[in-house]
């Protein structure tokens, strides 16, 4: 078996939503600078909704 188990990967907590998120291969070179778990959190938009539209 190759690779590393997900449980063994480093994690951080997103300052926008407070959810933990794990290391991704695409963040290998810039893990120290990664602060947010998603583009939605980085932009400050609520998850799952488009800006300016009321929730369901």
C-alpha positions as a Python dict, from the first residue, in 0.01 Angstrom:
ca = {
    (1, 'X'): (0, 0, 0),
    (2, 'X'): (130, 342, -94),
    (3, 'X'): (85, 688, 50),
    (4, 'X'): (-16, 824, 385),
    (5, 'X'): (-341, 767, 569),
    (6, 'X'): (-572, 1070, 588),
    (7, 'X'): (-566, 1052, 968),
    (8, 'X'): (-188, 1108, 961),
    (9, 'X'): (-198, 1427, 750),
    (10, 'X'): (-147, 1766, 918),
    (11, 'X'): (-460, 1973, 980),
    (12, 'X'): (-549, 2338, 1040),
    (13, 'X'): (-866, 2516, 1150),
    (14, 'X'): (-1029, 2763, 911),
    (15, 'X'): (-1064, 3108, 1075),
    (16, 'X'): (-1380, 3186, 875),
    (17, 'X'): (-1595, 2879, 943),
    (18, 'X'): (-1405, 2710, 1227),
    (19, 'X'): (-1394, 2372, 1053),
    (20, 'X'): (-1077, 2163, 1045),
    (21, 'X'): (-922, 2088, 707),
    (22, 'X'): (-638, 1858, 608),
    (23, 'X'): (-327, 1898, 394),
    (24, 'X'): (-370, 1853, 19),
    (25, 'X'): (-106, 1764, -235),
    (26, 'X'): (-167, 2087, -428),
    (27, 'X'): (-78, 2279, -110),
    (28, 'X'): (256, 2097, -69),
    (29, 'X'): (471, 2401, -154),
    (30, 'X'): (261, 2664, 26),
    (31, 'X'): (111, 2484, 330),
    (32, 'X'): (254, 2749, 564),
    (33, 'X'): (58, 3022, 381),
    (34, 'X'): (-274, 2834, 352),
    (35, 'X'): (-527, 2988, 593),
    (36, 'X'): (-874, 2906, 461),
    (37, 'X'): (-1039, 2574, 375),
    (38, 'X'): (-1208, 2697, 56),
    (39, 'X'): (-1248, 2988, -183),
    (40, 'X'): (-1588, 3064, -27),
    (41, 'X'): (-1429, 3112, 315),
    (42, 'X'): (-1142, 3312, 168),
    (43, 'X'): (-1387, 3549, -2),
    (44, 'X'): (-1611, 3571, 303),
    (45, 'X'): (-1924, 3436, 136),
    (46, 'X'): (-2153, 3199, 325),
    (47, 'X'): (-2119, 2833, 231),
    (48, 'X'): (-2378, 2694, -4),
    (49, 'X'): (-2540, 3022, -101),
    (50, 'X'): (-2478, 3270, -375),
    (51, 'X'): (-2416, 3628, -261),
    (52, 'X'): (-2730, 3840, -263),
    (53, 'X'): (-2975, 3546, -272),
    (54, 'X'): (-3176, 3440, 32),
    (55, 'X'): (-3138, 3089, 169),
    (56, 'X'): (-3398, 2821, 113),
}
